[in-house]
Each structure stands twice: as structure tokens, then as C-alpha cells.
Amino acid sequence: MEFIYDNSKILRVFGTIDNPLFLASDIASIFTQTVENIAINLVNLDDVIIHNNDIFITLRGAESLKSGLVDEKVKSWFNLHVLTTLREAKHIERIKQLEAEMHVINETCKRLKLLHDNIKFKRSYHRYRKGPSVYFVKDPWRFGNYIKIGNSDDINETLRTYRRFAPETQLLHIIYLNESKLLEQCMKVKYRNNLTHLNHEVVYNICLDELVYNANAIINTLNLEVTVDESVDKYNNIVEDIDLLPVNNPKKRKYSMTQI
């Protein structure tokens, strides 16, 4: 982006719309009609950026120079042409950013509606055999690595309760054994330092593979007879995986040395 003053002098704009930078030589030529070193001495050092062999002045530095100008013609030109154009460009960029964020939000709402409809209209679920068991489940919408360890005499009834109060719950692992309460208690003792304060059946910062590994270690140590059900995907697949699209703008450098 560049501006022409008095049909002869160029003011080039670098950086970003949020943080525009002006070449000190351009500012000196238009504002002070001197060399750039004199212009630099007239602004705060925080408003001077040196990159390779080029010297830039920030918008704040340019405005501080403008405030000390006697030439009303230059002041008027800078206000009406440069500042107005930069504000309009920033406004347009923000509108585009908001439109992109709204698109992401709308797409997320569509996916959530699809998820809701899948749950609402699904009436047939994979059924497991009855019997005492230890199971691992998680809530996919909860940020972080949280897995619940539980025991049940009928996993089908347990899952039905989850569908009522937390329908997105995913079943991760089922171990059938008569000593299900013992295994559950041993696991909670093993991970007592990783249990959440509000729910002492939920462990955090422990991956599923580690939980299964240590459950098997306890089973082998106690010589327990178990059956592992490998069909958890048949339950989880009743709901299509929905990927939320986070509204997350990439971090921009404070200053960029490319021309706008």
C-alpha cells in the first residue's frame, strides 16, 4: 500500500493493517522535508523499528510527528487519505475475520444438530452380555484426558443411564470378572493421586493404554479369571464422529516487514 503526496512524494506502508509501519525516509521527506535521521530524532525510540538496512516508524510515531507539524496541508492529507484508508482497511479485514468465525460457528452448529438428531432418533443399541464387569468410559466433549473407571452388574443398564444424562459418552473397554468391585477398588488405589476431587471415579492425565496395562497387571497378580469384550466400537459407532471446528486465529507477528 502506498500514498502519493503532492503528486511527487511517496509514503509506503509496510507491516500489517493492525500495525502499519512507514519508511523513515518517506516520513522525513513529507513531514519534515529533511533526511530520515532528523525525523528519527523527533520520535520516541520505541516507535523506531530497524530491519536490515531499512528504518521504519510506527503509526504512533508518525502521528506524534504530525502533531508537531506547522504545515496544515500535510496534516490534512495524512488525516484524510492515510489514516482514513488504514481505518477502512482494518474495518474490512475485521469484517472478513468475523465472517470466517461465523462460518465456523454455523458449521459447528450443523454438526451438533446432526449429533443431536443421531442420538434422538437412535433406538437400537448394541447389547452386551450381563454380568459383573469393570468398564472405562469418557466424555469426548470434555477438554483434557479424563477417563472414568466403573463397575457394573449389567453394562447395558449402565450405558442406558449414560445415554440419558451424558449421551455422547464413549465406551472404551470392558472386562468381565466376578471380582469387578475388587478390581475397580485396586485401580482407584493405584491412581488415587490422579482422581478428580469432584468425582472419585474419574482419573485424569492417564491414557487408556496405561489403564488397561495396569488392570491386566492386577488381574495377573491376583490370578483372576476375566473376559475382555472387544466389541466396544459396535456401541460407539451408533453416533457419527463429529469434529468441532475451533474459532482460533493464528498468532500474527507484532510487526511484518512486507509491504501491505
C-alpha positions as CSV (number, residue, x, y, z in Angstrom):
1,M,0.0,0.0,0.0
2,E,1.3,3.5,-0.8
3,F,0.1,7.0,-0.9
4,I,1.2,9.9,-3.1
5,Y,1.6,13.4,-1.6
6,D,1.7,16.5,-3.8
7,N,2.0,14.3,-7.0
8,S,5.6,13.7,-6.3
9,K,6.4,12.1,-2.9
10,I,5.5,8.5,-1.9
11,L,4.6,7.2,1.5
12,R,4.9,3.4,1.5
13,V,3.1,1.3,4.2
14,F,4.6,-1.9,5.4
15,G,3.7,-4.3,8.3
16,T,0.1,-5.3,8.9
17,I,-3.2,-3.4,8.9
18,D,-3.1,-3.6,12.8
19,N,0.5,-2.5,13.0
20,P,1.4,-0.3,9.9
21,L,4.9,0.8,9.5
22,F,6.3,3.7,7.4
23,L,9.7,4.1,5.9
24,A,11.5,6.8,7.9
25,S,12.9,8.2,4.6
26,D,9.3,8.7,3.3
27,I,8.1,10.3,6.5
28,A,11.2,12.6,6.6
29,S,10.6,13.7,3.0
30,I,6.9,14.5,3.5
31,F,6.6,15.6,7.2
32,T,9.9,17.3,7.9
33,Q,11.4,17.8,4.4
34,T,14.7,16.6,5.9
35,V,16.8,13.4,6.0
36,E,15.5,10.4,7.9
37,N,18.0,10.8,10.8
38,I,16.4,14.1,11.8
39,A,12.9,12.5,11.6
40,I,14.0,9.6,13.8
41,N,15.3,12.0,16.4
42,L,11.9,13.7,16.6
43,V,10.0,10.5,17.7
44,N,10.2,8.1,20.6
45,L,12.8,5.3,20.2
46,D,10.0,2.8,20.9
47,D,8.4,3.9,17.7
48,V,11.5,3.2,15.6
49,I,12.0,-0.2,14.0
50,I,15.2,-1.2,12.3
51,H,15.2,-4.1,9.9
52,N,18.2,-5.0,7.8
53,N,19.2,-1.6,6.2
54,D,15.8,-0.1,6.5
55,I,14.4,2.2,9.2
56,F,10.7,2.2,9.9
57,I,8.5,4.4,12.0
58,T,5.3,3.1,13.6
59,L,1.9,4.7,13.2
60,R,2.1,6.2,16.7
61,G,5.5,7.7,15.8
62,A,4.1,9.2,12.6
63,E,1.1,10.7,14.4
64,S,3.4,12.3,17.0
65,L,5.4,13.9,14.2
66,K,2.2,15.0,12.6
67,S,1.0,16.7,15.8
68,G,4.1,18.9,15.7
69,L,3.7,20.0,12.1
70,V,3.1,23.5,11.2
71,D,2.1,22.7,7.6
72,E,-1.7,22.2,7.7
73,K,-1.7,20.8,4.2
74,V,0.4,17.8,5.2
75,K,-1.7,17.3,8.3
76,S,-4.9,17.3,6.4
77,W,-3.5,15.0,3.7
78,F,-2.3,12.5,6.3
79,N,-5.6,12.5,8.2
80,L,-7.9,12.4,5.2
81,H,-6.0,10.0,3.0
82,V,-3.6,7.8,5.0
83,L,-5.5,7.4,8.3
84,T,-8.9,7.1,6.8
85,T,-7.7,4.4,4.3
86,L,-6.0,2.5,7.0
87,R,-9.1,2.5,9.2
88,E,-11.3,1.4,6.4
89,A,-8.9,-1.4,5.5
90,K,-8.8,-2.5,9.1
91,H,-12.6,-2.4,9.3
92,I,-12.8,-4.6,6.1
93,E,-10.3,-7.1,7.5
94,R,-12.2,-7.4,10.7
95,I,-15.5,-8.0,8.9
96,K,-13.8,-10.7,6.9
97,Q,-12.5,-12.2,10.1
98,L,-15.9,-12.2,11.7
99,E,-17.5,-13.7,8.7
100,A,-14.9,-16.5,8.8
101,E,-15.6,-17.1,12.5
102,M,-19.4,-17.1,11.9
103,H,-18.9,-19.7,9.2
104,V,-17.0,-21.9,11.6
105,I,-19.7,-21.4,14.3
106,N,-22.5,-22.2,11.8
107,E,-20.7,-25.3,10.6
108,T,-20.2,-26.4,14.3
109,C,-23.9,-25.8,15.0
110,K,-24.9,-28.0,12.0
111,R,-22.6,-30.8,13.2
112,L,-24.0,-30.6,16.7
113,K,-27.6,-30.7,15.3
114,L,-26.6,-33.8,13.4
115,L,-25.2,-35.4,16.5
116,H,-28.3,-34.5,18.4
117,D,-30.5,-36.0,15.7
118,N,-28.5,-39.2,15.6
119,I,-28.8,-39.6,19.4
120,K,-32.5,-38.6,19.4
121,F,-33.7,-41.0,16.7
122,K,-31.4,-43.9,17.5
123,R,-33.5,-46.6,19.2
124,S,-31.4,-49.7,18.7
125,Y,-28.1,-50.2,20.5
126,H,-25.5,-52.9,20.6
127,R,-26.2,-55.1,23.7
128,Y,-23.6,-56.8,25.8
129,R,-23.9,-59.8,27.9
130,K,-25.0,-59.4,31.5
131,G,-22.6,-60.0,34.4
132,P,-20.2,-58.1,36.7
133,S,-17.7,-56.1,34.9
134,V,-15.2,-53.2,35.1
135,Y,-15.5,-50.6,32.3
136,F,-13.7,-47.5,31.2
137,V,-15.7,-44.6,29.6
138,K,-15.0,-41.0,28.6
139,D,-16.9,-37.8,27.7
140,P,-15.5,-36.7,24.3
141,W,-16.6,-33.1,24.8
142,R,-14.6,-32.7,28.0
143,F,-11.3,-31.0,27.4
144,G,-8.3,-32.9,28.7
145,N,-7.6,-36.6,29.3
146,Y,-10.3,-37.8,31.7
147,I,-11.4,-41.4,31.9
148,K,-14.0,-42.9,34.3
149,I,-13.4,-46.3,35.9
150,G,-16.6,-48.0,37.0
151,N,-18.1,-51.4,37.8
152,S,-21.5,-52.7,36.8
153,D,-23.6,-55.9,37.2
154,D,-25.3,-55.1,33.8
155,I,-23.3,-52.9,31.4
156,N,-26.4,-52.4,29.3
157,E,-28.3,-50.7,32.1
158,T,-25.2,-48.6,32.9
159,L,-24.9,-47.4,29.3
160,R,-28.6,-46.6,29.2
161,T,-28.1,-44.3,32.2
162,Y,-25.3,-42.6,30.4
163,R,-27.4,-42.1,27.3
164,R,-30.0,-40.3,29.4
165,F,-27.7,-37.9,31.2
166,A,-24.5,-37.9,29.0
167,P,-25.4,-39.3,25.6
168,E,-22.1,-38.6,24.0
169,T,-20.2,-40.9,26.4
170,Q,-17.8,-43.3,24.6
171,L,-17.3,-46.8,25.8
172,L,-13.5,-47.6,25.9
173,H,-13.0,-51.0,27.5
174,I,-15.0,-53.8,29.2
175,I,-13.5,-56.5,31.5
176,Y,-15.9,-59.2,32.7
177,L,-15.0,-60.8,36.0
178,N,-16.7,-61.9,39.2
179,E,-14.4,-59.7,41.3
180,S,-15.3,-56.5,39.5
181,K,-15.6,-54.4,42.7
182,L,-12.2,-55.6,43.8
183,L,-10.5,-54.7,40.5
184,E,-12.2,-51.3,40.5
185,Q,-11.0,-50.6,44.0
186,C,-7.5,-51.7,43.2
187,M,-7.4,-49.3,40.2
188,K,-8.6,-46.4,42.3
189,V,-6.0,-47.1,44.9
190,K,-3.4,-47.3,42.2
191,Y,-4.4,-43.9,40.7
192,R,-5.5,-42.2,43.9
193,N,-3.3,-39.2,43.2
194,N,-5.0,-38.8,39.8
195,L,-8.6,-39.0,40.9
196,T,-10.6,-35.8,40.4
197,H,-11.9,-34.1,43.5
198,L,-15.5,-33.9,42.4
199,N,-15.8,-37.4,41.1
200,H,-13.5,-40.1,42.7
201,E,-14.2,-42.5,39.8
202,V,-12.6,-40.3,37.2
203,V,-8.8,-40.3,36.6
204,Y,-7.0,-37.6,34.7
205,N,-3.7,-37.4,32.8
206,I,-3.7,-41.2,32.4
207,C,-4.1,-42.7,28.9
208,L,-6.3,-45.7,28.2
209,D,-3.4,-47.9,27.3
210,E,-1.8,-47.4,30.7
211,L,-5.1,-48.1,32.5
212,V,-5.6,-51.3,30.6
213,Y,-2.0,-52.4,31.1
214,N,-2.2,-51.9,34.9
215,A,-5.6,-53.5,35.1
216,N,-4.1,-56.6,33.4
217,A,-1.1,-56.5,35.8
218,I,-3.5,-56.5,38.8
219,I,-5.5,-59.4,37.2
220,N,-2.4,-61.4,36.6
221,T,-1.1,-60.8,40.2
222,L,-4.4,-61.8,41.8
223,N,-4.8,-64.7,39.3
224,L,-8.3,-63.6,38.3
225,E,-10.4,-65.1,35.6
226,V,-11.6,-62.5,33.2
227,T,-13.1,-62.0,29.7
228,V,-12.4,-58.9,27.7
229,D,-15.1,-57.7,25.3
230,E,-13.5,-56.4,22.1
231,S,-16.7,-55.0,20.6
232,V,-16.8,-51.5,22.1
233,D,-16.8,-50.0,18.6
234,K,-20.2,-51.5,17.9
235,Y,-21.6,-49.3,20.6
236,N,-19.6,-46.2,19.8
237,N,-20.3,-46.3,16.1
238,I,-24.0,-45.5,16.7
239,V,-23.1,-41.9,16.6
240,E,-21.1,-40.4,13.7
241,D,-17.9,-38.8,14.9
242,I,-18.4,-35.0,14.9
243,D,-15.3,-32.8,14.7
244,L,-15.8,-29.3,16.1
245,L,-14.0,-26.5,14.3
246,P,-12.4,-24.2,16.9
247,V,-12.5,-20.5,16.3
248,N,-8.8,-19.9,16.5
249,N,-7.0,-17.2,14.7
250,P,-3.3,-17.9,14.1
251,K,-0.9,-15.6,16.0
252,K,0.4,-12.8,14.0
253,R,3.8,-11.2,14.4
254,K,3.6,-7.8,16.0
255,Y,5.4,-6.3,13.0
256,S,5.9,-7.5,9.5
257,M,8.4,-6.0,7.1
258,T,6.4,-6.8,3.9
259,Q,4.5,-4.0,2.1
260,I,0.8,-4.1,2.7
